Structure formats: structure tokens, C-alpha cells
């Protein structure tokens, strides 16, 4: 009886195919996923690097504009102090105008600096997202809208850190990975 079952091997191929084909398909999907991750990683690195270089190139102009605004605000406060002192001959009023003027100069400088940093942050974030979307397209996997950018602007350097979450969905396996890239450039100083 068992001898006749061994001679008929028609069912063996079906069982082998049922076991091997899902494993092969999973392996092929894993390879495709690895290629997609590599593409996303290269695109994010190029986007971060290119945007950092661009911002470093124009960082000098931003610093010059910030300096001009601070100088003009300082000159404006000097005019206010001068006009306030010439209108009254009261020492108390002169003292108050002087204190208010020095306090306002600090606040105006801080406001200009914060405005410059927020403008550079917005420009850098938009640039990284646009460059990343140009490189990978607008597919569901690459998640061009999910890019988070954290630029840090100092007087000498600009540092951009960007990360993008990618969802991996394979048979019996689902995970979200985060690719994080960083680029640092010295700001061009006009020399």
C-alpha cells in the first residue's frame, strides 16, 4: 500500500510549490524594499547636502541684511533719544528716555535676529522638501510630505538635520523606519 503512494509523486510538486513560492515572493519583496530604502536614503542625503550648501552660500547675505537692520534700528533709537532729550530739559525724563531706548535697542535686535532665524528655517525646510520630492517623486512609500527638517544657524556654520519615516509592509512583517541625515557647512563670509 505505501509502495503505491511513493510511486505516485503528483502531489509532491504541489506541496513544494506551496511552501517555496511564498518564501520566494517574500524574499523578492524584501529585496525591493531594500532598494527603495537605499533610494530614499540617497535622495535625502543629496537633498540635505544641496540645501545646506545653498543656505551657506546665501547665509552671508542674510547676515549682512541682519546687520544693516540692526544698525538702522540703532540709528533710529539714537534719533528718538536725541529728539526726546531736546524737547525736555528734565533730568528724570532724560533718564527714562535713555533707559527705554537701551531696552528697546536690545529688544529690536533680538526681534531682528529671531525674524532672520525663522526665515532661514522656513526657507531651508521648504528647500529640503522640494529637492527630496523632486528626487523620489510623490509615491506613497517615499513620503515626501513627512520630511522633518531641523536647521541650526550659527554665525559660522549652518547645520541641517532631516528625517523621513518609511513604512515597510511585508508578509508577516510591518515596521516604520526613520532615515536621518545631517549636513554641516561653513557660511560663506564674503572674503
Secondary structure as the mmCIF struct_conf table of DSSP 4:
data_model
#
loop_
_struct_conf.conf_type_id
_struct_conf.id
_struct_conf.beg_label_comp_id
_struct_conf.beg_label_asym_id
_struct_conf.beg_label_seq_id
_struct_conf.end_label_comp_id
_struct_conf.end_label_asym_id
_struct_conf.end_label_seq_id
HELX_RH_AL_P HELX_RH_AL_P1 UNK A 2 UNK A 7
HELX_RH_AL_P HELX_RH_AL_P2 UNK A 10 UNK A 87
HELX_RH_AL_P HELX_RH_AL_P3 UNK A 91 UNK A 136
BEND BEND1 UNK A 138 UNK A 138
TURN_TY1_P TURN_TY1_P1 UNK A 140 UNK A 142
HELX_RH_3T_P HELX_RH_3T_P1 UNK A 144 UNK A 146
STRN STRN1 UNK A 148 UNK A 153
BEND BEND2 UNK A 155 UNK A 156
STRN STRN2 UNK A 157 UNK A 170
TURN_TY1_P TURN_TY1_P2 UNK A 171 UNK A 172
STRN STRN3 UNK A 173 UNK A 186
HELX_LH_PP_P HELX_LH_PP_P1 UNK A 187 UNK A 188
#
